[in-house]
């Protein structure tokens, strides 16, 4: 799987560890490239969101302090279904029922250790169930631009 990743300055160290976690996947890193310089998270969310909707990458993962700002920004791009996840169950259900394509993580909320690794692995491995959920996802997507 080809995974787009990006972070702001607060998520930079987490993102570096995340890239190592994703060693069995092709990772495209859209920045930022250091933690010392303050950057605007919407710029990085946009890069990943565009890579996902253009099919350049299969999925995207964004990291900021809480995951919330990245999610808000990424969800402004038509075709993105970005979710903030801090536990394994939510990661699984966001894929099964919502066909999420961008995962947003909070570097100040969860550590980049075993829990984060499990969240990312479950999110990447869980398929979309389709059927009745496809109808609901279509309704969500139809809201774009309304």
ABEGO torsion letter per residue (X at the ends): XBBBBBBBAAAAAAAAAAAAAAAABBBBBAOBABAABBBBAAAAAAAAAAAAAAGABABBBBBBAAGAAAAAAAAABBGBBBBBBABAAAAAAAAAAAGBABBBBBAAABBABAAAAAAAAAAAABBBAEEAAAAAAAAAAAABGX
